[in-house]
Amino acid sequence: MSSDNTEQNEHGIAQFAALKTAIANGEEALVKELLANQPMAELEKNYLIDLAKLGNNRTIIALLEDIPLKE
């Protein structure tokens, strides 16, 4: 069971890293694909919005702002 959990964590970390890279590169379509409207922790969401604001890409900022928060 712990190997499944480890795989999930590794996948989540890899996906988050890919998301950060896509935001930094201004890749709107990839950001949208990676987000897939999945709920996100508030801390992660705020971090990614701040990162997107550095690039001043309004489309990516809007995509991130629309993501629901995990409860």
Number of C-alpha atoms within 10 A of each C-alpha: 5 7 8 9 10 11 11 12 12 12 12 12 12 12 14 16 12 15 20 17 15 19 25 16 13 17 14 17 11 16 21 17 10 15 16 11 13 10 14 16 12 14 10 12 18 14 12 21 18 14 18 23 15 11 14 12 16 12 15 24 19 12 16 22 14 12 17 14 14 9 7
